[in-house]
């Protein structure tokens, strides 16, 4: 694995992790969710690269090691960033299969609709179907429910203990990737790489996003991988309605349910990598 910075706009560069070498298989671009980072995909990327794919995972603007401007968190700008990233990666002219998780799924859905030449197929991991306006009565209710907890100032050791306690069955790649959502400061405390004000900007854009309006414009094959989490029955009802809507309106889509957490790619990297390989095998 290596890391590089790719400039996608004036004073904005994206940090990208890369695995694998040139070969005949389709390349794969991996896109994280809100307040996440590229390392959540490490387990998936290592498996895909071991199978012969060139793989890149990106820190979107505001996240991880990428630039953190005060604007540009709307879907149009984020997808333009990704379009320029795909062009810069080259990949010998081959078009990538693109996987996105959670908000990142909604982002790559918009990428396929706005920039059709940038994707050969989509894998939406517990995302891409998210319609917050159907889950909450209004924006203030959504904001109150989904505003992130105040983690800044927590000791790094306590944060790691918290993650390991909540996810005892996760592989180390998933734990390490989650820990990488935080910057560790010199005093041993952590703070999120994504600033709170930018987090809320993205959340508001997601609140305004209605993927059902985008589905008919997506012509590439789409695999929707949904987390079946019986511990959250209210969310599950909304997710099943959203997945059903997506399967009905997307021209070329299938749905796969996996028992697990929202971060399926961190929890079950082999399963998710296998599904991405499956989609890549059917992509044009």
Secondary structure, DSSP 4 states (H G I P E B T S, - for coil): -EEEEEEEETTEEEEEEEE----SSPPEEEE--TT--GGGGHHHHHHHHHTT--EEEEE-TTSTTS---SS--SHHHHHHHHHHHHHHH-GGGPPPEEEEETHHHHHHHHHHHH-GGG-SEEEEES-SS--HHHHSSSHHHHHHHHSPP--TT-BHHHHHHHHHHHTTTS-HHHHHHHHTTEEEPTTSBEEESS-HHHHHHHHHHHHH--THHHHTT--SEEEEEEEE-TT-HHHHHHHHHHHHHHHHHSSSEEEEEEES-S-HHHH-HHHHHHHHHHHHHH--
